[in-house]
Amino acid sequence: MRQENMRRLISVASLVIIMLVFGVTSDSFFTADNILSILREASVTGIIAIGVTFVIITAGIDLSTGATIGFAGMLCANLLYHYNLPAGLIMLISVLTGLACGAVNGFIITKLRVPEFIATLSTQYLFRSMVFVFAIRESGVISNKKIENPGILIMGGSINGLYLVTIAFVVLAVAGQFILKKTKFGTYVYATGANRKSAELSGINTDKIRLLVFIMTGLLCGIATIFQVGRVGSVTTDLGTGMEFDIIAAVVIGGCAFSGGRGDVFGSAIGAVFMAVLQNGILKYNLPTAAQLVVKGVVIVIMIIFDAVYNDYMQKRIQKKAKEATEMAGGEA
């Protein structure tokens, strides 16, 4: 717990530092509108990062989240355009589509025994291909139609300046943290990631846990899709493209270890805000697109390297203390 709290403080400190850098170099950074915009940008990434946090804590990975958003969004746009279904039903379909994608990932990984990286990389291409299958076409040419359903568009709106997606993000993050820290399921998630074999010997159905975390991630992708489509007001074939990398970066920056067994939802939420601040701040310098990507990549690499070094340092420190305790106990005996 002490190590986790220290890691979270480091994440918060990194966020504060980068905000101060952008605030000092840009007059428009610390404005109410810009801060609310940053929170909105962080919220879509953050909602999905909640599920990916559970996945990475189990020592897994999900590369299909961006494609899941694209698939769910395009399916909903298709149904709106051709059948003009009610907004409530469209939202339900979005959530169920995301859930189904997560279930497919979980089934391939737990039942067919395909490694997470290969499985989700494959389904990334599968779900992205479904985007083009359901794309709206006119005379055989893909056409991006504007969404005019007020029930969908309202999901991109705000209440007294605070965007609905940000409210949803906060609520879901609190719920996710509670599940992870205060429930038996959360304990099993940590146990599965820390040592799967030991967890199985303790009677934990690790395959069930891994299946559920992928289903949870898919469901959250479906929820995030609703807000993203409501904000943009249309769906293009590149919706969600590359988003999975920002999500994974946010989770790792927030303190989750790829080796599993470490991290929490609040840390990932901080990581999501960090990614949004980084993107927002870079845009204010009016750099060429290539330069923006380079700066963003360098900062992310530095943060990930730092996390690896910090994790290695803490691991050695824990091992040293354990050795000292063993020697002391032996001496007393």
The 8 nearest C-alpha neighbors of each residue, nearest first, counted from 0:
[[1, 3, 2, 4, 5, 6, 261, 262],
 [0, 2, 4, 3, 5, 6, 7, 8],
 [1, 3, 5, 0, 4, 6, 313, 7],
 [4, 2, 0, 6, 1, 5, 7, 262],
 [5, 3, 7, 1, 6, 2, 0, 8],
 [4, 6, 8, 2, 7, 3, 1, 9],
 [7, 5, 9, 3, 4, 8, 2, 254],
 [6, 8, 10, 4, 9, 5, 266, 11],
 [9, 7, 11, 5, 10, 6, 12, 4],
 [8, 10, 12, 6, 7, 11, 13, 5],
 [11, 9, 7, 13, 8, 12, 253, 14],
 [10, 12, 8, 14, 13, 9, 15, 7],
 [11, 13, 9, 15, 14, 10, 8, 16],
 [14, 12, 10, 16, 11, 15, 9, 17],
 [13, 15, 11, 17, 12, 16, 273, 18],
 [16, 14, 12, 18, 13, 17, 19, 11],
 [17, 15, 19, 13, 18, 14, 12, 20],
 [16, 18, 20, 14, 19, 15, 13, 21],
 [19, 17, 15, 21, 16, 20, 22, 14],
 [18, 20, 22, 16, 17, 21, 23, 15],
 [19, 21, 17, 23, 18, 22, 16, 24],
 [20, 22, 24, 18, 19, 23, 280, 25],
 [23, 21, 19, 28, 25, 20, 24, 18],
 [22, 24, 20, 21, 25, 19, 26, 28],
 [23, 25, 21, 22, 20, 26, 19, 28],
 [26, 24, 22, 27, 28, 23, 21, 283],
 [25, 27, 28, 22, 24, 29, 23, 30],
 [28, 26, 25, 29, 30, 33, 22, 283],
 [27, 29, 22, 25, 30, 26, 33, 21],
 [30, 28, 27, 22, 34, 31, 33, 26],
 [29, 31, 33, 32, 28, 27, 34, 26],
 [30, 32, 34, 33, 35, 29, 36, 28],
 [33, 31, 35, 30, 34, 36, 160, 29],
 [32, 34, 36, 30, 35, 31, 28, 37],
 [33, 35, 37, 31, 36, 32, 30, 38],
 [36, 34, 38, 32, 37, 33, 31, 39],
 [35, 37, 33, 39, 34, 38, 32, 40],
 [38, 36, 34, 40, 39, 35, 275, 41],
 [37, 39, 41, 35, 36, 40, 42, 34],
 [40, 38, 36, 42, 37, 41, 165, 35],
 [41, 39, 37, 38, 42, 275, 43, 36],
 [42, 40, 38, 272, 275, 271, 39, 44],
 [41, 43, 45, 39, 165, 44, 168, 40],
 [44, 42, 46, 45, 223, 41, 40, 47],
 [45, 43, 42, 41, 47, 46, 246, 48],
 [44, 46, 42, 48, 271, 43, 47, 268],
 [47, 45, 43, 48, 168, 49, 44, 42],
 [46, 48, 49, 45, 219, 50, 44, 220],
 [49, 47, 45, 51, 50, 46, 246, 52],
 [50, 48, 52, 47, 46, 51, 264, 45],
 [49, 51, 216, 52, 53, 48, 47, 215],
 [50, 52, 48, 54, 53, 49, 216, 55],
 [53, 51, 49, 55, 50, 54, 48, 56],
 [52, 54, 56, 50, 51, 55, 212, 57],
 [53, 55, 51, 59, 57, 52, 56, 212],
 [56, 54, 59, 58, 57, 52, 53, 60],
 [55, 57, 259, 260, 53, 58, 192, 54],
 [192, 56, 58, 55, 259, 54, 191, 59],
 [59, 57, 259, 55, 192, 56, 258, 257],
 [60, 58, 55, 54, 57, 115, 61, 56],
 [59, 61, 55, 115, 116, 54, 62, 58],
 [60, 62, 119, 63, 64, 51, 115, 116],
 [63, 61, 119, 120, 243, 64, 123, 60],
 [62, 64, 123, 66, 119, 61, 65, 67],
 [63, 65, 67, 243, 66, 62, 68, 220],
 [66, 64, 239, 242, 243, 68, 67, 240],
 [65, 67, 69, 127, 63, 68, 126, 64],
 [68, 66, 64, 70, 65, 69, 126, 63],
 [67, 69, 65, 71, 66, 224, 70, 239],
 [68, 70, 238, 66, 72, 239, 67, 71],
 [69, 71, 130, 67, 73, 72, 68, 126],
 [72, 70, 93, 68, 74, 69, 73, 96],
 [73, 71, 69, 75, 70, 74, 68, 224],
 [72, 74, 76, 70, 75, 71, 130, 69],
 [75, 73, 77, 71, 76, 72, 133, 70],
 [74, 76, 78, 72, 77, 73, 89, 79],
 [77, 75, 73, 79, 74, 78, 80, 72],
 [78, 76, 74, 80, 75, 79, 135, 73],
 [77, 79, 75, 81, 82, 80, 76, 74],
 [80, 78, 83, 76, 77, 82, 84, 81],
 [79, 81, 77, 78, 83, 82, 76, 144],
 [80, 82, 78, 79, 77, 83, 84, 76],
 [81, 83, 78, 84, 79, 80, 77, 85],
 [84, 82, 79, 80, 81, 78, 85, 148],
 [83, 85, 82, 79, 86, 89, 78, 88],
 [86, 84, 88, 87, 89, 83, 150, 79],
 [85, 87, 89, 150, 88, 151, 90, 84],
 [88, 86, 90, 89, 85, 91, 150, 151],
 [87, 89, 91, 90, 85, 86, 92, 84],
 [88, 90, 92, 86, 91, 87, 75, 93],
 [91, 89, 93, 87, 88, 92, 86, 225],
 [90, 92, 88, 94, 93, 89, 95, 87],
 [91, 93, 95, 89, 90, 94, 96, 88],
 [94, 92, 221, 90, 96, 71, 91, 95],
 [93, 95, 221, 91, 97, 92, 96, 218],
 [94, 96, 98, 92, 97, 93, 99, 91],
 [97, 95, 99, 93, 98, 94, 71, 92],
 [96, 98, 217, 221, 218, 100, 94, 95],
 [97, 99, 218, 217, 95, 101, 96, 214],
 [100, 98, 102, 96, 101, 97, 95, 103],
 [101, 99, 103, 97, 102, 98, 217, 96],
 [102, 100, 217, 214, 213, 98, 104, 99],
 [101, 103, 99, 214, 105, 104, 100, 106],
 [104, 102, 100, 106, 101, 105, 107, 99],
 [105, 103, 101, 107, 102, 106, 108, 119],
 [104, 106, 210, 102, 108, 103, 213, 107],
 [107, 105, 103, 110, 109, 108, 104, 102],
 [106, 108, 111, 104, 105, 110, 109, 113],
 [107, 109, 113, 112, 105, 106, 111, 110],
 [110, 108, 106, 112, 206, 107, 105, 111],
 [109, 111, 106, 112, 107, 108, 105, 206],
 [110, 112, 107, 113, 108, 109, 106, 114],
 [113, 111, 108, 109, 110, 114, 107, 106],
 [112, 114, 108, 111, 118, 107, 115, 117],
 [115, 113, 117, 116, 118, 108, 112, 119],
 [116, 114, 118, 117, 60, 119, 59, 108],
 [115, 117, 118, 114, 119, 120, 60, 61],
 [118, 116, 120, 114, 115, 119, 121, 113],
 [119, 117, 115, 121, 120, 116, 113, 114],
 [118, 120, 122, 62, 121, 63, 61, 116],
 [119, 121, 123, 117, 118, 122, 62, 116],
 [122, 120, 118, 119, 123, 124, 117, 125],
 [123, 121, 125, 119, 124, 120, 126, 63],
 [122, 124, 63, 120, 121, 126, 125, 66],
 [125, 123, 127, 122, 121, 126, 128, 120],
 [124, 126, 122, 128, 123, 127, 121, 129],
 [127, 125, 129, 128, 123, 66, 124, 122],
 [126, 128, 66, 124, 130, 129, 125, 123],
 [127, 129, 125, 130, 126, 131, 124, 132],
 [130, 128, 132, 126, 131, 127, 70, 133],
 [131, 129, 70, 127, 128, 132, 133, 73],
 [130, 132, 134, 129, 128, 133, 236, 127],
 [131, 133, 129, 130, 134, 128, 135, 74],
 [134, 132, 131, 130, 74, 73, 129, 77],
 [135, 133, 131, 132, 130, 73, 141, 136],
 [134, 136, 142, 141, 77, 133, 143, 137],
 [137, 135, 141, 140, 142, 139, 134, 138],
 [136, 138, 140, 139, 142, 141, 135, 143],
 [139, 137, 140, 136, 141, 142, 135, 134],
 [138, 140, 137, 136, 141, 135, 142, 134],
 [141, 139, 136, 137, 138, 142, 135, 134],
 [142, 140, 136, 135, 134, 137, 139, 143],
 [143, 141, 136, 135, 144, 140, 137, 134],
 [144, 142, 235, 234, 145, 141, 233, 135],
 [145, 143, 142, 233, 146, 234, 135, 80],
 [144, 146, 233, 232, 147, 143, 234, 76],
 [147, 145, 232, 233, 148, 144, 76, 152],
 [146, 148, 149, 145, 152, 232, 151, 233],
 [147, 149, 150, 151, 146, 152, 86, 79],
 [150, 148, 152, 151, 153, 147, 86, 146],
 [151, 149, 86, 148, 153, 152, 154, 87],
 [150, 152, 229, 149, 153, 148, 154, 86],
 [151, 153, 229, 149, 154, 155, 150, 148],
 [152, 154, 156, 155, 151, 150, 149, 229],
 [155, 153, 229, 226, 152, 156, 151, 163],
 [154, 156, 230, 229, 153, 226, 152, 163],
 [157, 155, 153, 154, 162, 163, 230, 152],
 [156, 158, 162, 161, 163, 160, 159, 155],
 [157, 159, 161, 160, 162, 163, 156, 166],
 [160, 158, 161, 157, 162, 156, 163, 35],
 [159, 161, 158, 157, 162, 35, 32, 156],
 [162, 160, 157, 158, 159, 163, 35, 165],
 [161, 163, 157, 165, 164, 156, 158, 160],
 [164, 162, 166, 157, 165, 156, 167, 154],
 [163, 165, 167, 162, 166, 226, 168, 42],
 [166, 164, 168, 42, 162, 167, 163, 39],
 [165, 167, 163, 169, 168, 164, 170, 162],
 [166, 168, 164, 170, 165, 169, 171, 163],
 [169, 167, 165, 171, 166, 42, 46, 170],
 [168, 170, 172, 166, 167, 171, 173, 165],
 [169, 171, 167, 173, 168, 172, 174, 166],
 [170, 172, 174, 168, 173, 169, 175, 167],
 [173, 171, 175, 169, 174, 170, 168, 176],
 [172, 174, 176, 170, 175, 171, 177, 169],
 [175, 173, 171, 177, 172, 176, 178, 170],
 [176, 174, 172, 178, 177, 173, 171, 179],
 [177, 175, 179, 173, 264, 178, 174, 180],
 [176, 178, 174, 180, 181, 175, 179, 173],
 [179, 177, 175, 182, 176, 181, 185, 180],
 [178, 180, 185, 176, 177, 181, 175, 182],
 [181, 179, 177, 178, 185, 176, 182, 186],
 [180, 182, 177, 178, 179, 185, 183, 186],
 [183, 181, 178, 185, 184, 180, 179, 186],
 [182, 184, 186, 185, 187, 181, 178, 179],
 [185, 183, 187, 182, 186, 188, 178, 179],
 [184, 186, 179, 188, 182, 187, 183, 178],
 [187, 185, 183, 189, 188, 184, 190, 182],
 [186, 188, 190, 184, 185, 189, 191, 183],
 [187, 189, 185, 191, 186, 190, 57, 184],
 [190, 188, 260, 192, 186, 187, 191, 193],
 [189, 191, 187, 193, 192, 188, 198, 194],
 [192, 190, 195, 188, 57, 189, 193, 194],
 [57, 193, 191, 259, 260, 58, 189, 56],
 [192, 194, 260, 190, 259, 191, 189, 195],
 [195, 193, 197, 192, 196, 191, 190, 198],
 [194, 196, 191, 198, 197, 192, 199, 193],
 [197, 195, 199, 198, 194, 200, 191, 201],
 [196, 198, 200, 199, 194, 195, 201, 190],
 [199, 197, 195, 201, 196, 200, 203, 190],
 [198, 200, 203, 196, 202, 201, 197, 195],
 [199, 201, 197, 202, 198, 196, 203, 195],
 [202, 200, 198, 199, 203, 197, 196, 204],
 [201, 203, 199, 200, 204, 198, 205, 197],
 [204, 202, 199, 198, 205, 201, 187, 200],
 [205, 203, 207, 206, 199, 202, 208, 198],
 [204, 206, 208, 207, 203, 191, 209, 199],
 [207, 205, 209, 208, 109, 204, 210, 110],
 [206, 208, 210, 205, 204, 209, 211, 109],
 [209, 207, 205, 211, 206, 210, 212, 188],
 [210, 208, 206, 212, 211, 207, 205, 213],
 [209, 211, 105, 207, 213, 208, 212, 206],
 [210, 212, 214, 208, 213, 209, 215, 207],
 [211, 213, 215, 209, 214, 210, 54, 53],
 [214, 212, 101, 216, 215, 210, 211, 105],
 [213, 215, 101, 102, 211, 217, 216, 212],
 [216, 214, 212, 218, 213, 217, 50, 211],
 [215, 217, 50, 213, 219, 214, 218, 51],
 [216, 218, 101, 97, 98, 220, 214, 219],
 [217, 219, 98, 97, 215, 221, 220, 216],
 [218, 220, 222, 216, 221, 217, 47, 223],
 [221, 219, 217, 223, 218, 222, 47, 97],
 [220, 222, 94, 97, 93, 218, 224, 219],
 [221, 223, 219, 224, 220, 225, 94, 218],
 [224, 222, 220, 226, 225, 221, 43, 219],
 [225, 223, 227, 221, 222, 226, 68, 72],
 [226, 224, 228, 223, 222, 227, 229, 90],
 [227, 225, 229, 154, 223, 224, 155, 228],
 [226, 228, 224, 230, 229, 225, 223, 231],
 [229, 227, 231, 230, 225, 226, 232, 224],
 [230, 228, 152, 155, 154, 226, 151, 232],
 [229, 231, 155, 227, 228, 232, 226, 152],
 [232, 230, 228, 233, 229, 227, 234, 155],
 [233, 231, 146, 229, 228, 230, 145, 152],
 [234, 232, 145, 146, 231, 228, 144, 235],
 [233, 235, 73, 72, 143, 238, 228, 76],
 [236, 234, 237, 238, 143, 233, 73, 69],
 [235, 237, 238, 130, 131, 234, 69, 134],
 [236, 238, 240, 235, 239, 69, 234, 130],
 [239, 237, 69, 235, 240, 236, 234, 68],
 [240, 238, 65, 242, 69, 68, 66, 237],
 [239, 241, 237, 65, 242, 238, 66, 69],
 [242, 240, 243, 244, 239, 65, 245, 66],
 [243, 241, 65, 239, 245, 244, 240, 246],
 [242, 244, 246, 65, 241, 64, 245, 62],
 [243, 245, 247, 246, 242, 241, 248, 62],
 [246, 244, 248, 242, 243, 247, 249, 274],
 [247, 245, 243, 249, 244, 248, 48, 44],
 [246, 248, 250, 244, 249, 245, 243, 251],
 [249, 247, 245, 251, 246, 250, 252, 244],
 [250, 248, 270, 271, 246, 252, 247, 251],
 [249, 251, 267, 253, 247, 248, 252, 255],
 [250, 252, 255, 248, 253, 254, 249, 247],
 [253, 251, 249, 270, 254, 250, 248, 302],
 [252, 254, 266, 267, 270, 250, 251, 269],
 [253, 255, 262, 251, 252, 266, 6, 256],
 [256, 254, 262, 251, 261, 250, 253, 257],
 [257, 255, 258, 259, 261, 254, 251, 262],
 [258, 256, 259, 58, 55, 255, 56, 59],
 [257, 259, 256, 58, 260, 192, 56, 193],
 [260, 258, 58, 192, 56, 57, 257, 256],
 [259, 261, 193, 192, 189, 56, 57, 190],
 [262, 260, 255, 256, 259, 56, 189, 263],
 [263, 261, 255, 254, 56, 256, 266, 3],
 [262, 264, 266, 265, 267, 52, 176, 255],
 [263, 265, 267, 176, 266, 49, 268, 172],
 [266, 264, 268, 267, 263, 269, 176, 172],
 [265, 267, 253, 269, 268, 264, 263, 7],
 [266, 268, 253, 250, 270, 264, 269, 265],
 [269, 267, 265, 271, 270, 266, 45, 264],
 [268, 270, 266, 272, 267, 271, 253, 273],
 [269, 271, 249, 253, 267, 273, 252, 268],
 [272, 270, 249, 268, 45, 274, 41, 273],
 [271, 273, 41, 275, 269, 270, 274, 276],
 [272, 274, 270, 276, 271, 275, 14, 277],
 [275, 273, 277, 271, 272, 276, 278, 270],
 [274, 276, 272, 41, 278, 277, 273, 37],
 [277, 275, 279, 273, 274, 278, 280, 272],
 [276, 278, 274, 280, 275, 279, 273, 281],
 [279, 277, 275, 281, 276, 280, 274, 282],
 [280, 278, 276, 282, 277, 281, 275, 283],
 [279, 281, 277, 283, 282, 278, 21, 276],
 [280, 282, 278, 283, 279, 284, 277, 291],
 [283, 281, 279, 284, 280, 285, 278, 286],
 [284, 282, 280, 281, 285, 279, 25, 286],
 [283, 285, 282, 286, 281, 280, 25, 24],
 [286, 284, 283, 282, 287, 281, 291, 288],
 [285, 287, 284, 291, 290, 288, 282, 281],
 [286, 288, 290, 289, 291, 285, 292, 284],
 [289, 287, 291, 290, 292, 286, 293, 285],
 [290, 288, 292, 291, 287, 293, 286, 294],
 [291, 289, 293, 287, 292, 288, 286, 294],
 [292, 290, 288, 294, 289, 293, 286, 295],
 [291, 293, 295, 289, 290, 294, 296, 288],
 [292, 294, 290, 296, 291, 295, 297, 289],
 [295, 293, 297, 291, 296, 292, 290, 298],
 [296, 294, 292, 298, 293, 297, 291, 299],
 [295, 297, 293, 299, 294, 298, 292, 300],
 [296, 298, 300, 294, 299, 295, 293, 301],
 [297, 299, 301, 295, 300, 296, 294, 302],
 [298, 300, 302, 296, 301, 297, 303, 295],
 [299, 301, 303, 297, 302, 298, 304, 296],
 [300, 302, 298, 304, 299, 303, 305, 297],
 [303, 301, 305, 299, 300, 304, 306, 298],
 [302, 304, 306, 300, 305, 301, 299, 307],
 [305, 303, 307, 301, 306, 302, 300, 308],
 [304, 306, 302, 308, 303, 307, 309, 301],
 [305, 307, 303, 309, 304, 308, 310, 302],
 [306, 308, 304, 310, 305, 309, 311, 303],
 [309, 307, 305, 311, 310, 306, 312, 304],
 [308, 310, 312, 306, 311, 307, 305, 313],
 [309, 311, 307, 313, 312, 308, 306, 314],
 [312, 310, 314, 308, 309, 313, 307, 315],
 [313, 311, 309, 315, 310, 314, 308, 316],
 [314, 312, 316, 310, 315, 311, 317, 309],
 [313, 315, 311, 317, 316, 312, 310, 318],
 [316, 314, 318, 312, 317, 313, 319, 311],
 [315, 317, 313, 319, 314, 318, 312, 320],
 [316, 318, 314, 320, 319, 315, 313, 321],
 [317, 319, 321, 315, 316, 320, 322, 314],
 [318, 320, 316, 322, 321, 317, 315, 323],
 [321, 319, 323, 317, 322, 318, 324, 316],
 [320, 322, 318, 324, 319, 323, 317, 325],
 [323, 321, 325, 319, 320, 324, 318, 326],
 [324, 322, 320, 326, 325, 321, 327, 319],
 [323, 325, 321, 327, 322, 326, 320, 328],
 [326, 324, 322, 328, 323, 327, 329, 321],
 [327, 325, 329, 323, 328, 324, 330, 322],
 [326, 328, 330, 324, 329, 325, 323, 331],
 [327, 329, 325, 331, 330, 326, 324, 332],
 [330, 328, 326, 332, 327, 331, 325, 324],
 [329, 331, 327, 332, 328, 326, 325, 324],
 [330, 332, 328, 329, 327, 326, 325, 324],
 [331, 329, 330, 328, 327, 326, 325, 324]]
